[in-house]
Amino acid sequence: MRVSVVTFPGSNCDRDAYGVFKSRGHEAQLIWHKDSDLQKPDLVILPGGFSYGDYLRCGALARFSPIVKEVIAFAKRGGLVMGICNGFQILTECGLLPGTLLMNKSLAFICQHQFVRVETANSPFTKGIAPGTVLDIPIAHKEGNYFIDDKGLKTLMDKDLVLFRYCTAEGEITDTSNPNGSLQNIAGICSFERNVLGMMPHPERSATDTVPSQDGRLIFEALESFVR
Amino acid sequence: MKENKSIDEISSLKDYAYYIIMSIGKAMLKAKIFVQLKASVLDPQGKAVTNSLHNLGYNDVSETRISKYIEITFSSDNPQEVGTKVEQICSNLLANPNTESYHYKIEVME
């Protein structure tokens, strides 16, 4: 699989994502945000971090980086795009995903291990993972409080676009297992065409032997089986 | 009316027209823009401030909403042209239509 990881000024998870794909034997490259060539990828990663210092709104300014125009065109052609954390925020700001990531209800930056439940196997990112599977994937953000209006929420539910929800270790969706106030505990969604994923948890931080959880691997394995 | 009268002191339309005429050609326009969370969107910062105000004894405070205030200065003296641009700037960048609304006024800089 050819993977292009975009680096914005302020990205800080680009090398983690790059490293994970490299370690899994993929052809990965880092693409500078001012470039206008995605280098023919199978998958584009918009990584976590603080693009443009989170000025104005998280992800709002990254939208105007030259490479994002290419990412939008790639996604519209059906290309796979995965936005993690700040990447999710950028995807909502540039209109590839619906909704908005607001400030956490607690106003605090939250950095912790988090259980998320896989809601559907019907996506390239969750293919082969049984719905209800609980994954331990770290989160690290201050603006992860997913919000969408009632009409948008209904579409997400009707079209089965919610891929991950915050849950307890047993997979229950409760208020106490919701770290940031997200509507309906939403942690990750995909686009109507199912080729664009945005998620606040960091699977690239739970996919190597050196960290306590390796659950993020399931998402990369799903992508590998989809692209093959 | 004196030319150096502050725009905040102008009360009549006539004074305002005079102010604009005197300013044209040398003036710059400033857009004063407010970006607010829509009423339907929870504002955790506002809620925290309300709690703090209650702790300070202001128990009759029922709600606080935090907004953004942005000033943009234009080297143009054409209010219509600037108005069109400000509208575009607000809808394209400054406000997120999912969660925020905006309003603004355009003033001649002193």
Interface residues (C-beta under 8 A of the other chain):
Chain A: L56 R57 A60 T92 E93 P98 G99 T100 L102 M103 N104 K105 S106 L107 N145 F147 I148 D149 G181
Chain B: S40 V41 L42 P44 Q45 A48 L93 L94 N96 N98 T99
